[in-house]
Every structure is written in C-alpha cells, then in structure tokens.
Amino acid sequence: MDSAPRRKSGGINLPSGMSETSLRLDGFSGSSSSFRAISNLTSPSKSSSISDRFIPCRSSSRLHTFGLVERGSPVKEGGNEAYSRLLKAELFGSDFGSLSPAGQGSPMSPSKNMLRFKTESSGPNSPFSPSILRQDSGFSSEASTPPKPPRKVPKTPHKVLDAPSLQDDFYLNLVDWSSQNTLAVGLGTCVYLWSASNSKVTKLCDLGPNDGVCAVQWTREGSYISIGTSLGQVQIWDGTQCKRVRTMGGHQTRTGVLAWNSRILASGSRDRVILQHDLRVPNEFIGKLVGHKSEVCGLKWSHDDRELASGGNDNQLLVWNQHSQQPVLKLTEHTAAVKAIAWSPHQNGLLASGGGTADRCIRFWNTTNGHQTSSVDTGSQVCNLAWSKNVNELVSTHGYSQNQIMVWKYPSMAKVATLTGHSLRVLYLAMSPDGQTIVTGAGDETLRFWNVFPSAKAPAPVKDTGLWSLGRTHIR
C-alpha cells in the first residue's frame, strides 16, 4: 500500500519521499534481525520490520505530530515579535525568512516557538521561577525606572510675624516652640506667647528697664517656661497662668542658653559656667560644670537624658554625663564659636554641631568613641541645627554671608532645599510639635514659618498651604 513504508534491501524502513541516498549507513552489514523496527509516524501502533534508528529530514517530517509547527500565542504576541525577528536575524543571517515560505519548517528556519519569550505563567511566581525575569515582571533596570523625584519644599514662608526689638545677637536664644503648640519669643525686656492654634498673643512678663531677656526654653511637657536674664538669673514661669513660679541665681552675668531634660534644667552663661537646676530641691543649683574658657552659647541634652553637649565661644564642643563634673569628651575641631548643637533622634550617640563664621562647617560625632564621623562646609556661619523627628534629615540656619536656611538629608548630606528670605543672619530656630514646620527669627525683626518636613505617618511632599494666612501680623 502507498501508506506503508518501502522496504529496502539493507533492512531499513524509509519514509515516503526519502531516497536511499538521503541516508547512508557505514559499518553495518548484519541481517535484518539485528535492527530495531521503527513505526510509521501516522500509525504509531503498527509494528514493522526491524531497522536501524532513524533521524528524519525536517523538510519531510510531519512536525505537527510533535506540536512544533507555528501557531499564534494566545497572549500579547506583538510585543515579542520584533525581538524574535531581530534575534533570528542575528543567529541565522539578515536574509533569514526568505529561505522558506511562512509557516513551513526547514533546517534553516526553526519554529518560532523556539525563540519566543514565555508569556504564560503555569503557576504562582516564586523567587526561583523563570517567570521572575520576564519582560513584564517587577524587575527592571535602572534605565527603565525613572529616578524618584526629590521631595519638594516650599520656597516661601507661609506665615510672617513682625517681631520688634528681636535682637541681632549670635549668643542669645530667644525663640522656642512648646509641645502644646505655643511659641515663646523674647523681645527686649518682655516675653510674648503666640498660640499657633488661634494666633492669640499673650504678654507673659516684663523684666523691667534694668534687665533683659537672653534665653527662653519650654519644659518638655510644655506647661512651664524658663527665662534667662541679662543679670544672670533663671526664672521659671507657668505659661498657662502667666505666673512666675521661681527665681534662681548662681551666674555672675547674662544667662544666654537654657536646656531642659526630663527633670534638670541646665543654664549656660557668659561667666563660662554651666549650672544644673532641680525645681524639686530648694537649692539654686545642684551642679556646676566648669570646662569652657569663654561664653557658653550652646546647650542640648541627649534624648535619653544621659549626656549634655555644650558649645562655647572658645570653639570647644564638650560632652558631659550625669556622673562626672568633668567633660567626658573635648572636641576641638571647630575653628569658631559653637552655638548650633543637635542630637539625632534616630541614632543614639550621634551629635551634630555647627561652627561660626571662621568655621562654617557642620560636623557629626559619635559620642561613644569620640570620633568625628563626617563634616560638610556650608559656606556660611552656622547659627542653629535641628533634626527632624519624622525623617532622617536636619535643618540648619545661617548667618554671614548668605543668611540662608538649608535642609539636609543624612547621612549623604545632600541638599534637600535652600530657603532665603531673611535680610540678616538667621539666629533663631524652633520646630513645631508635629515636626513639620519650623520658625526662624533674625535681626531683621521678623519670624518666618516654613513647611520643610513631611508628617510622620505619610512621608508625602509638603504642601505649600498652611493653617495661617500669608499676610503679615504682629507678635505684639
């Protein structure tokens, strides 16, 4: 029959369409019983005569039996077709595809399935599945993924307050924002309270013509405020009742910087001494720290209350602990007065400090071993530093010569924003309770409110809208 294979003299079954010259056997001359039979492709169950194994020619084979013929992919074929043609041209030559009609296999034109990307998934993806690396997977190169845009910080303040008699003195600290959302400002001989909730202004006290306000600092709970005076006193006031609670002495001259921890108030003076006060005892002070050779202008407690950092006009940064009357660290790399001091809320023992006009650097210290970890030259006098509690960034305010406000990303110290607006050096800085807004003060007698940090829960871009109007109002 026509469908039966033709029997040749060598005992080999040849498919229809194949001549003897298409297949040559060398080194075999045995009888037909020494070869295995191979079945016709169209009748696999039909037995035949014994013969040698058979490697068919692709042009005459029925590849559809093995599912190797071309057929359209059920999903997104167009996306891979161009790549498949390009890869075939690279592998088989630029004139590939003209050797045989479309849809017909040939030795030079393998099935399209052999070069097609897999587009279907047979099961759920796993880290070891080949589908992880598909074109439509989540993995993509840096070139195909656009870089994350930098966080936008509004370039203008959303609120400006007039602050008459706000002194242009580098060594004073006249602005602080309480945890109960009340801003305290020292103006001349008076202290004023401004409520950020309703913009109400309250005059807390007037020290009289023979004294002046040199420093203000709220307790962490925000109900009491300490005031350092030109005569060297430290006064404690109830911010809610507007009543003085206590007056403590001990300093010989003006008290320009104050710092609270949970229980202890530290005060620094032009007399080069740091005093520690405890309101629970009748003594005016319970500790005296001597180490600076010039006026103390910077004081900050660490967040765990274990260490106190102090900066002075002697260019020194000293670190004290609770158990010693001598500094445990003396850091002398600054070449100008150290007023700007800030402890990181994100990493224990990380301290930032800023130097004055001759130094201009922000330096970072590991207080565990006393090593300087990094530094950056800001280009101008560093007046204040404050860490964001919401993100690992910090803000610095500056004096000569640019009078700018800068937001930095730590630890790369990449500049997030540079803000300008003050006409004189930005000597005062405080942060809102939610950590999103800062207020800056300068000798130009203005207080400016800036939205610089995102909220703690949603690190989204800060919107250029505030709770207050953009109009200018008076603090008194």
HELIX and SHEET records of a PDB file:
HELIX    1   1 GLU A   20  SER A   22  5                                   3    
HELIX    2   2 SER A   32  SER A   34  5                                   3    
HELIX    3   3 ARG A   58  SER A   60  5                                   3    
HELIX    4   4 LEU A   63  PHE A   66  5                                   4    
HELIX    5   5 GLY A   78  PHE A   92  1                                  15    
HELIX    6   6 LYS A  112  LEU A  115  5                                   4    
HELIX    7   7 PRO A  130  LEU A  133  5                                   4    
SHEET    1   A 2 ARG A   6  ARG A   7  0                                        
SHEET    2   A 2 ASN A  13  LEU A  14 -1                                        
SHEET    1   B 2 ARG A  36  ALA A  37  0                                        
SHEET    2   B 2 ILE A  50  SER A  51 -1                                        
SHEET    1   C 5 VAL A 426  MET A 431  0                                        
SHEET    2   C 5 THR A 437  ALA A 442 -1                                        
SHEET    3   C 5 THR A 446  ASN A 451 -1                                        
SHEET    4   C 5 LYS A 159  ASP A 162 -1                                        
SHEET    5   C 5 ARG A 472  HIS A 474  1                                        
SHEET    1   D 4 VAL A 175  TRP A 177  0                                        
SHEET    2   D 4 THR A 182  LEU A 187 -1                                        
SHEET    3   D 4 CYS A 190  SER A 195 -1                                        
SHEET    4   D 4 VAL A 201  ASP A 206 -1                                        
SHEET    1   E 4 VAL A 213  TRP A 218  0                                        
SHEET    2   E 4 TYR A 224  THR A 229 -1                                        
SHEET    3   E 4 VAL A 234  ASP A 238 -1                                        
SHEET    4   E 4 LYS A 243  MET A 248 -1                                        
SHEET    1   F 4 THR A 255  TRP A 260  0                                        
SHEET    2   F 4 ILE A 264  SER A 269 -1                                        
SHEET    3   F 4 VAL A 273  ASP A 278 -1                                        
SHEET    4   F 4 GLY A 287  VAL A 290 -1                                        
SHEET    1   G 4 VAL A 296  TRP A 301  0                                        
SHEET    2   G 4 GLU A 307  GLY A 312 -1                                        
SHEET    3   G 4 LEU A 317  ASN A 321 -1                                        
SHEET    4   G 4 LEU A 329  LEU A 331 -1                                        
SHEET    1   H 4 VAL A 338  TRP A 343  0                                        
SHEET    2   H 4 LEU A 350  GLY A 355 -1                                        
SHEET    3   H 4 CYS A 361  ASN A 366 -1                                        
SHEET    4   H 4 HIS A 371  ASP A 377 -1                                        
SHEET    1   I 4 VAL A 382  TRP A 387  0                                        
SHEET    2   I 4 GLU A 393  HIS A 398 -1                                        
SHEET    3   I 4 ILE A 405  LYS A 409 -1                                        
SHEET    4   I 4 ALA A 414  LEU A 419 -1                                        
END                                                                             
